[in-house]
Amino acid sequence: MVQCTSQHQLKIEEFGNLYQMKLDSGNRWIQLAAHFPWDECAKIYSRHFPESGRTAIDPRIVIGSLIIKHKLGLSDDETVRIIGENPYMQFFLGLDEFSPAQIFSPSLFVEWRKRLGNDTFNGFADVLATICHGKGAEAGDTENRGKLKLDATVADQNITGPR
């Protein structure tokens, strides 16, 4: 079962925290949160979970955390740590208020990558391509320029050493 925070989330002014600080609406994470297709990506994410049973982590937290991790080039541990320190990132993830506590264990990144697989990430990319290139964009409209290597441990084997 999946419960999702809609892209029609609360407004910046309603984002509460201990100090009731005002967040800058021009911040990159707030701008990205406003323009990202959360609902469409949540539908793709939800295909991997049954309708009944224990409630999964909000898709917005999962997808948003993966975006933060890859956009900033962070490790799993560092991603969770920086999310706990940054109210803008917590707003981006759809949280109602700032919380310095860890919102999930870094080990969940491994589980998400295993469970979601390449097809899900390709679905996210298709949604983003449609938004970036217009509603008329088809899957065959973009030229494939090679292979995407998703794992940081993957490297070409035809690298020669020093001579």
Buried (B, 14 or more C-beta within 10 A) or exposed (E): EBEBBEBEBBEBEEBEBEEEEEBEEEBEBBEBBEEBBBBBBBBBBBEBBEEEEEEBBBBBBBBBBBBBBEEEEBEBEEBBBBBBEBBBBBBBBBBBBBBEEEBBEBEBBEEBBEBBEEEBBEBBEBBBBBBEEEEEBEEEEEEEEEEEEEEEEEEEEEEEEEE
